[in-house]
């Protein structure tokens, strides 16, 4: 397959200005990371600020999209407001409006964009350029009436293996722990004189809501401790899910369900039994990490020690992350937490992510991507497929930089445009797909769809204005294993031949010689001879292979030999009803076959085939020659 990407400053549809110059690139109408021989990219729709907008974004993906500073500031402001809305729903109402992967990527993008614009005056955006670190604050709520004895810090979420490895390298000789990142709602439990005195929701990390009444009804959580010493625990209230496998079951809205239960004034006995607690911090506990784990178990919080492991290198972190992602656990989890076993005293903690602990999420099932441009590909059969080109993002631990929009109709339904930020997920666990526009570009350019009627299965059989892309796709198919099987002749080879003016007909390569081939860049005598050998070998293919190579509509394998055994003249004269007598050929396919054999350009190509091609595997050597079909070629656009 070959893909040709036309980079035009305006939205110019194919062929209006003659043959456009392009760069060869691979593409695929179904999935963006796999290439086939059928498709080429033909046109690109950019943000209509100007062409420099995309080049600027591509050169520096850490900056907001937009050709001007005001446009970039607008993009940052829009993203910040969306994050505020998601945070308010998450922290105050327990509602998760978007998948974690979408939120996490949006948060990372906000930080990158903000850092990019720091030299500017960000005060009009409500941002302090001098503020450090560059994080979106957790919103407070009017119901946050209780102060945490020790601030809840939160965690920085590192995006990938490399970032985790760099963090590990900075920890020198520290003892490190890894734990599952339990997916629930954060809470502070305050025990005084051995009794549960107060339960405080996370809130903004400094103050939170009073959840004492609800938490006292949770049977699995100790209400009395065998000590009179003050004990303050920070941890996660989670939905009990015995045998939960995160990779298989996903989040199942576990956090939202727990948050909904705790926001009630009263918990039913049944609901209370469904809630567990995982202690991940003891700010006023022993300084020694080992002593903390042991004493937590003695106090009745055994899950902490059960799911805490010591790690010293990245490979061990990767192993535990993968294990907990695929192993049965009693709760939903969304990643792992790596922390130092020895941490500063709780009195020094702040409501901001610390340097001594980080989170690494499981492979994202969804993420947020910026659409840089939309390319339209033309397949060998004339199919038009829009491809969204993205600022690269990680999805399921793989980088994704382009996604098929499927069809023009689906593109119109999604209403995706350059500059939009879109939700990206995996279809069937393998193929990236855009689900919806999350944050529209401001302003949005008009959605201009190409003419779907211009190209079909019999268009662009020769190189004509506006046909380069489909013509190259036809050549790539002709030389592929499915066609004439020309070893060493690939999409780039055909593009070089076409660009040099040596091929403008599907069979022009038959007249080339070594001297002509050696005029191509990078083609010496050895390669020229290899190409010429592949061309000569193709001449000996049987008639069926030639028909397929020239674009014969698909015929079921079981009946192909019988259906094509007749002389070419008979195949041309066969009616739709005649084709339908063969099993698996219906009304649509029979009409396509009749059109193929009646096309004058196809007829001329068949008439020029070598004598060996007039014999199919099931046809006697005395079969009539295809020269009876000789006609003058009529080149179609």
C-alpha positions in Angstrom: 0.0 0.0 0.0 1.0 3.5 -0.5 -0.4 6.7 1.1 0.2 10.1 -0.4 -0.3 13.1 1.9 -1.1 16.3 0.2 -0.2 19.3 2.4 -2.2 22.3 1.1 -2.7 25.6 2.9 -6.3 25.8 1.7 -9.0 23.1 1.5 -8.5 22.2 -2.1 -10.2 19.0 -3.3 -8.4 16.5 -5.4 -7.1 17.4 -8.9 -8.5 20.9 -9.1 -5.0 22.3 -9.7 -3.4 19.4 -11.6 -1.2 16.8 -10.0 -0.4 17.8 -6.4 3.1 17.1 -5.1 3.1 14.8 -2.1 5.2 12.6 0.2 4.8 8.9 0.3 3.5 7.5 3.6 1.7 4.4 4.8 -2.0 4.4 5.8 -4.9 2.1 6.3 -8.7 2.7 6.1 -9.4 0.5 9.1 -6.7 1.0 11.7 -4.1 3.7 11.9 -1.1 1.6 13.0 -1.4 -1.1 10.3 -0.8 -0.6 6.6 -2.4 -2.2 3.6 -1.9 -2.0 -0.1 -5.3 -0.5 -0.8 -5.1 3.1 0.5 -3.4 6.4 -0.1 -3.8 9.7 1.7 -5.1 12.3 -0.5 -6.1 15.5 1.2 -5.5 17.2 4.5 -7.9 19.6 6.4 -6.0 21.8 8.9 -7.0 24.4 11.4 -7.9 27.3 9.3 -5.8 29.9 11.3 -3.1 29.3 8.7 -0.8 26.5 7.7 1.8 27.6 10.3 -0.6 26.5 13.1 -0.1 22.9 12.6 3.6 23.2 11.9 4.0 25.1 15.2 2.1 22.4 17.1 4.0 19.6 15.5 7.3 21.3 16.3 6.4 21.9 19.9 3.6 19.6 21.1 4.0 21.0 24.6 2.3 24.2 23.6 -1.4 24.8 23.0 -2.7 24.7 19.4 -3.1 28.0 17.6 -1.1 30.2 15.3 -1.3 33.2 17.6 -0.7 33.7 21.4 -4.4 34.7 22.0 -5.5 31.5 20.4 -3.1 29.5 22.6 -4.3 31.3 25.7 -7.9 30.6 24.7 -7.1 26.9 24.4 -5.4 26.8 27.8 -8.3 28.6 29.4 -10.9 26.2 27.9 -8.9 23.2 29.1 -8.6 24.7 32.6 -12.3 25.3 32.8 -13.1 21.8 31.7 -10.7 20.4 34.3 -12.4 22.5 37.0 -15.8 21.1 36.0 -14.5 17.5 36.2 -12.8 18.2 39.5 -15.9 19.7 41.0 -18.0 16.7 40.0 -15.4 14.2 41.2 -14.4 15.7 44.5 -17.7 17.2 45.6 -20.4 14.9 44.1 -18.5 11.7 43.7 -19.2 11.7 40.0 -16.7 10.6 37.4 -17.7 12.4 34.2 -14.9 11.1 32.1 -12.6 8.0 32.1 -9.5 8.3 34.3 -7.3 8.1 31.2 -9.0 11.1 29.6 -8.7 13.1 32.8 -5.1 12.2 33.4 -4.0 13.1 29.9 -6.0 16.4 30.1 -4.2 17.2 33.4 -0.8 16.5 31.9 -1.6 18.6 28.9 -2.8 21.5 31.1 0.6 21.4 32.9 2.5 21.3 29.6 0.5 24.1 28.0 0.8 26.2 31.2 4.5 25.7 31.3 4.8 26.7 27.6 2.9 30.0 28.2 4.6 30.9 31.5 6.7 33.7 30.0 3.5 35.4 29.1 1.2 37.3 31.4 -1.2 34.6 32.5 -3.0 36.7 35.1 -5.9 37.5 32.6 -6.4 33.7 32.5 -6.7 33.5 36.3 -3.2 31.8 36.4 -0.2 33.0 38.4 2.9 32.6 36.3 5.1 32.4 39.5 3.0 29.7 41.1 4.8 26.4 41.7 4.2 23.6 41.1 2.0 24.0 38.1 -1.0 22.0 39.2 -4.7 22.4 38.9 -6.0 23.0 42.5 -8.6 20.7 44.0 -11.8 22.7 44.5 -13.3 23.2 47.9 -16.9 22.8 48.8 -19.2 24.7 51.1 -19.8 21.4 52.9 -16.0 21.0 53.7 -16.4 21.9 57.3 -13.9 19.7 59.1 -10.1 20.3 59.0 -7.8 17.3 58.4 -5.4 16.8 61.3 -2.8 16.1 58.6 -3.0 17.3 55.0 -4.0 14.8 52.4 -1.3 15.1 49.8 -2.6 13.4 46.7 -0.2 11.9 44.1 1.6 12.9 40.9 0.7 10.5 38.2 3.6 9.6 35.9 2.6 9.0 32.3 4.9 6.1 31.3 7.7 3.7 32.0 10.5 6.1 31.2 9.1 8.7 33.7 8.8 6.1 36.4 12.4 4.9 35.8 13.6 8.5 36.1 11.8 8.9 39.4 13.3 5.7 40.7 16.8 6.8 39.7 16.4 9.9 42.0 15.6 7.9 45.1 19.2 6.8 45.6 19.4 4.3 48.6 15.8 4.8 49.8 13.7 1.7 50.5 10.7 1.7 48.2 7.3 0.1 48.5 4.7 -0.6 45.8 1.0 -0.9 46.5 -2.1 -1.2 44.3 -3.8 2.2 43.8 -7.2 1.3 45.2 -10.0 3.0 43.3 -12.4 4.4 45.9 -12.9 7.6 47.9 -10.1 9.1 50.1 -10.8 9.6 53.8 -9.1 10.5 57.1 -10.0 8.4 60.1 -9.2 10.1 63.4 -9.0 7.8 66.5 -8.7 9.2 69.9 -8.5 7.2 73.1 -9.0 4.1 71.0 -12.4 5.3 69.6 -13.2 6.4 66.0 -13.9 10.1 66.7 -14.1 11.5 63.2 -14.1 10.5 59.5 -13.4 13.3 57.1 -13.7 13.2 53.3 -10.7 14.3 51.3 -12.2 17.5 50.1 -9.4 19.9 49.0 -6.8 18.0 51.1 -7.0 20.5 54.0 -10.7 20.4 54.8 -13.5 17.9 54.0 -17.0 16.8 54.8 -18.0 15.0 58.0 -18.6 11.4 57.1 -18.4 10.1 60.7 -22.0 8.9 60.9 -21.8 6.9 57.7 -18.3 5.4 58.4 -19.3 4.2 61.9 -21.7 1.8 60.2 -19.1 0.1 58.1 -18.6 -3.3 59.7 -15.2 -4.1 58.2 -13.7 -1.0 59.7 -12.5 -1.2 63.3 -14.5 1.2 65.5 -12.2 0.6 68.5 -8.4 0.3 68.6 -6.4 -1.5 71.3 -4.4 1.6 72.1 -5.0 5.0 73.7 -2.4 6.7 71.5 -3.7 9.2 68.9 -4.0 7.4 65.5 -4.8 9.2 62.3 -5.1 7.1 59.2 -5.5 8.2 55.6 -6.8 5.7 53.1 -9.4 4.6 50.6 -13.0 3.5 51.3 -13.7 1.1 48.5 -16.4 -1.1 47.1 -15.8 -4.8 48.1 -15.4 -6.8 44.9 -14.1 -10.3 45.6 -12.2 -11.7 42.7 -12.2 -8.4 40.7 -9.7 -8.5 37.8 -9.1 -4.9 36.6 -7.9 -5.8 33.1 -11.1 -7.8 32.6 -13.7 -6.0 34.6 -12.6 -2.4 34.5 -13.6 0.1 37.1 -17.3 -0.9 37.1 -18.1 2.6 38.6 -16.8 1.4 41.9 -15.7 4.9 43.1 -19.0 6.5 42.1 -21.0 3.9 43.9 -19.1 4.3 47.2 -19.2 8.1 46.9 -23.0 7.9 46.4 -23.4 5.7 49.5 -21.3 8.0 51.7 -23.2 11.1 50.6 -26.4 9.6 52.1 -27.3 10.6 55.7 -27.7 7.0 56.6 -26.2 3.7 55.3 -28.2 0.6 55.2 -26.7 -2.5 56.9 -26.4 -4.1 53.4 -24.6 -1.1 51.9 -22.3 -0.8 54.8 -21.2 -4.4 54.4 -20.2 -3.6 50.8 -17.6 -1.1 51.8 -14.0 -1.8 52.8 -11.0 0.3 53.9 -7.4 0.4 52.7 -5.0 2.4 54.8 -2.3 3.9 52.7 -0.8 6.5 55.2 -0.3 6.8 58.9 1.0 10.4 59.3 1.3 10.2 63.1 2.5 6.6 63.2 6.0 5.1 63.6 8.8 6.6 61.5 10.0 3.1 60.5 8.1 1.7 57.6 8.3 -1.9 58.8 7.0 -0.9 62.2 4.1 0.9 60.6 3.0 -2.1 58.6 3.3 -4.4 61.5 1.3 -2.1 63.9 -1.3 -1.5 61.2 -1.9 -5.2 61.1 -2.0 -5.4 64.9 -4.7 -2.6 64.9 -6.9 -4.5 62.4 -5.8 -3.0 59.1 -4.1 -6.0 57.6 -4.7 -5.2 53.9 -1.9 -2.7 53.9 0.8 -5.2 54.7 -0.8 -7.8 52.5 -0.6 -5.5 49.5 2.7 -3.8 50.1 5.9 -5.1 48.4 9.4 -3.8 48.4 10.9 -2.9 45.0 14.3 -1.6 44.0 14.3 -1.4 40.2 12.0 -0.6 37.3 11.6 -4.2 36.2 10.1 -5.1 39.6 7.7 -2.2 39.4 6.6 -3.2 35.9 6.1 -6.8 37.1 3.9 -5.9 40.1 1.9 -3.4 38.0 1.2 -6.1 35.4 0.4 -8.7 38.1 -2.1 -6.6 40.0 -3.7 -5.4 36.7 -4.4 -9.1 35.7 -4.8 -10.8 39.2 -8.0 -11.1 41.2 -8.1 -8.4 43.9 -10.8 -7.6 46.5 -11.3 -4.1 45.1 -11.1 -2.1 41.9 -7.7 -0.5 41.3 -6.5 1.9 38.6 -2.7 1.6 38.9 0.1 1.3 41.4 1.6 3.6 44.0 5.4 3.7 44.5 6.6 5.4 47.7 9.5 5.6 50.1 9.0 3.5 53.2 10.5 6.4 55.3 8.6 9.7 54.7 8.7 13.1 56.4 6.7 13.7 59.5 3.0 14.2 58.9 3.2 17.7 60.4 5.2 18.8 57.3 2.7 17.4 54.7 0.9 19.8 52.4 -2.2 19.4 50.3 -0.1 18.9 47.2 1.6 15.8 45.7 4.9 15.1 47.5 8.2 14.1 46.1 8.4 10.9 48.0 5.5 9.0 46.4 4.1 8.8 42.8 1.4 6.8 41.0 1.6 5.0 37.7 -1.8 4.2 36.2 -2.6 0.9 34.5 -2.6 1.1 30.7 -5.2 3.7 29.7 -8.4 2.3 28.2 -9.2 5.9 27.1 -7.3 9.1 26.7 -7.6 12.6 25.4 -6.0 13.6 22.1 -5.7 16.8 20.1 -6.7 16.5 16.4 -3.9 18.3 14.4 -5.4 17.6 10.9 -7.8 15.4 9.1 -6.4 13.5 6.0 -8.7 11.9 3.5 -7.4 8.7 1.9 -8.4 7.2 -1.4 -8.3 3.4 -1.6 -7.7 1.3 -4.7 -11.4 0.8 -5.2 -12.2 4.5 -4.7 -13.2 4.3 -1.1 -12.6 7.6 0.8 -11.5 7.3 4.4 -10.9 10.2 6.7 -7.9 9.9 9.0 -7.5 12.1 12.1 -3.9 13.0 12.7 -3.2 13.4 16.4 -0.7 14.9 18.7 0.8 11.5 19.8 -0.7 10.0 23.0 -0.3 6.8 24.9 -3.2 4.3 24.8 -2.9 0.9 26.4 0.9 1.7 26.7 1.1 2.2 22.9 1.7 5.5 21.1 -1.1 6.5 18.8 -0.7 9.3 16.3 -3.5 8.7 13.8 -7.0 7.2 13.9 -9.3 6.2 11.2 -12.7 7.9 11.2 -14.1 5.0 9.2 -16.2 6.7 6.6 -17.3 10.2 5.5 -20.7 9.5 7.1 -19.1 8.6 10.4 -16.8 11.6 10.3 -19.9 13.8 9.8 -21.7 12.1 12.6 -18.7 12.6 15.0 -18.2 16.1 13.8 -14.5 16.0 14.5 -12.5 19.0 13.3 -8.8 20.2 13.5 -8.1 21.6 17.0 -10.7 19.5 18.7 -9.8 17.5 21.8 -11.3 14.0 21.5 -11.8 11.0 23.7 -9.8 8.1 22.3 -10.4 4.4 23.2 -9.7 0.9 21.9 -12.2 -1.0 19.8 -12.0 -4.7 20.4 -8.9 -4.1 22.7 -6.7 -3.4 19.7 -7.9 -0.6 17.3 -7.9 3.0 18.4 -11.1 4.9 17.8 -12.5 8.3 18.5 -15.6 8.2 20.7 -16.6 11.9 20.8 -15.4 15.5 20.9 -14.7 16.4 24.5 -13.4 20.0 24.1 -14.3 21.6 20.7 -11.8 23.9 19.1 -12.4 27.6 19.4 -13.3 28.8 16.9 -14.3 25.8 14.8 -13.8 25.8 11.1 -16.6 24.7 8.8 -16.8 21.0 8.1 -16.2 20.5 4.4 -16.7 17.0 3.1 -15.2 15.8 -0.2 -17.3 14.5 -3.1 -17.8 10.8 -2.4 -19.1 10.2 -6.0 -15.9 11.2 -7.8 -14.1 7.9 -7.3 -15.2 4.3 -7.8 -13.8 0.9 -8.6 -13.1 1.8 -12.2 -11.8 5.4 -11.8 -8.2 6.4 -12.1 -7.0 3.4 -14.2 -4.4 5.7 -15.7 -2.6 8.7 -14.3 -4.9 11.7 -14.8 -5.2 15.0 -12.9 -6.6 14.2 -9.5 -5.9 10.5 -9.9 -2.3 10.1 -8.5 -3.4 8.7 -5.2 -5.8 6.0 -6.4 -3.5 5.2 -9.4 -0.6 4.6 -7.0 -2.8 2.4 -4.9 -3.7 0.4 -8.0 0.0 -0.1 -8.8 0.8 -1.2 -5.3 -2.0 -3.8 -5.5 -0.8 -4.9 -8.9 2.7 -5.7 -7.7 1.7 -7.2 -4.4 1.5 -10.9 -3.4 -2.3 -10.7 -4.2 -1.5 -9.5 -7.7 1.5 -10.3 -9.8 3.8 -10.8 -6.8 6.7 -8.6 -7.9 9.4 -9.3 -5.4 11.2 -6.1 -4.2 8.7 -3.7 -5.9 6.8 -1.9 -3.2 4.8 1.4 -2.8 7.9 3.5 -2.7 9.2 1.9 -5.9 5.9 2.7 -7.7 5.9 6.3 -6.4 9.5 6.8 -7.7 8.5 5.5 -11.1 5.4 7.7 -11.3 7.3 10.8 -10.1 10.0 10.3 -12.7 7.3 10.1 -15.5 8.2 6.5 -16.4 4.8 5.1 -15.5 1.4 6.7 -16.2 -0.4 3.5 -17.3 -0.9 0.4 -15.2 1.3 -1.6 -17.7 3.9 1.0 -18.7 6.5 -0.9 -16.6 6.6 -3.6 -19.2 8.5 -1.4 -21.6 11.2 -0.1 -19.1 14.8 -1.0 -19.5 17.8 -0.9 -17.2 19.0 2.5 -18.4 15.7 4.1 -17.6 15.5 2.5 -14.1 19.0 3.7 -13.3 17.9 7.3 -13.7 15.9 7.0 -10.5 17.4 8.3 -7.3 19.1 5.5 -5.3 18.7 2.9 -8.1 22.0 1.4 -9.3 22.6 -1.3 -11.8 22.1 -4.2 -9.3 18.7 -2.8 -8.2 17.7 -2.0 -11.7 18.4 -5.6 -12.8 16.4 -6.9 -9.8 13.4 -4.8 -10.7 13.6 -5.8 -14.3 13.7 -9.4 -13.2 10.6 -8.9 -11.2 8.9 -7.3 -14.1 9.8 -10.2 -16.5 8.7 -12.8 -13.9 5.3 -11.0 -13.7 4.9 -11.5 -17.5 4.6 -15.2 -16.9 1.7 -15.1 -14.5 -1.5 -16.8 -15.6 -4.6 -14.9 -16.7 -6.4 -15.2 -13.4 -3.5 -13.4 -11.6 -3.5 -10.7 -14.3 -7.3 -10.2 -13.9 -7.0 -9.9 -10.1 -4.0 -7.5 -10.4 -6.0 -5.2 -12.7 -8.8 -5.0 -10.2 -11.2 -7.8 -10.9 -14.0 -7.7 -8.4 -13.7 -10.5 -5.8 -15.0 -13.9 -6.8 -15.3 -16.7 -4.1 -12.3 -19.0 -4.2 -14.6 -22.1 -4.6 -16.0 -20.9 -7.9 -13.2 -18.6 -9.2 -11.6 -21.2 -11.5 -14.8 -22.3 -13.1 -16.2 -18.8 -13.4 -13.0 -17.5 -15.2 -12.3 -20.6 -17.4 -14.1 -19.2 -20.4 -12.2 -17.1 -23.1 -12.0 -13.4 -22.4 -14.5 -12.7 -25.2 -17.0 -14.9 -23.4 -16.3 -13.3 -20.1 -17.0 -9.9 -21.6 -20.3 -11.1 -23.1 -21.5 -12.8 -20.0 -24.6 -11.1 -18.5 -25.3 -10.4 -14.8 -27.6 -13.4 -14.7 -24.8 -15.5 -16.2 -22.5 -14.5 -13.4 -25.1 -15.2 -10.8 -25.2 -18.9 -11.8 -21.9 -19.3 -9.8 -22.4 -19.8 -6.0 -21.6 -16.7 -3.9 -22.0 -14.2 -6.7 -25.1 -12.0 -6.1 -26.7 -9.1 -7.9 -24.2 -6.5 -6.7 -21.1 -8.5 -7.5 -22.4 -9.6 -10.9 -23.1 -6.0 -11.8 -19.5 -5.1 -10.8 -18.1 -7.9 -12.9 -20.1 -6.8 -16.0 -18.9 -3.2 -15.5 -15.3 -4.4 -15.2 -15.2 -6.5 -18.4 -17.1 -3.7 -20.3 -14.8 -0.9 -19.2 -12.9 0.3 -22.4 -9.6 0.9 -20.4 -9.7 -2.5 -18.9 -10.4 -4.0 -22.3 -7.4 -2.2 -23.8 -5.2 -3.4 -20.9 -6.4 -7.0 -21.3 -5.8 -6.9 -25.0 -2.1 -5.9 -24.5 -1.3 -8.8 -22.1 1.5 -11.3 -23.0 0.4 -14.5 -24.7 1.1 -16.5 -21.5 -1.6 -14.6 -19.7 -4.3 -15.8 -22.0 -4.1 -19.2 -20.3 -5.6 -19.6 -16.9 -4.8 -22.6 -14.7 -7.9 -24.5 -15.8 -7.9 -23.4 -19.4 -6.3 -25.5 -22.2 -3.3 -23.9 -23.9 -5.4 -23.6 -27.0 -7.8 -21.1 -25.4 -8.5 -18.1 -27.5 -6.1 -15.1 -27.2 -7.3 -12.0 -25.5 -6.4 -10.0 -28.6 -10.0 -10.3 -29.7 -10.8 -7.7 -27.1 -8.4 -5.0 -28.6 -9.8 -1.6 -28.3 -8.4 1.9 -28.0 -7.9 2.9 -24.4 -10.2 5.6 -23.1 -8.5 7.1 -20.0 -11.0 7.8 -17.2 -10.4 10.3 -14.5 
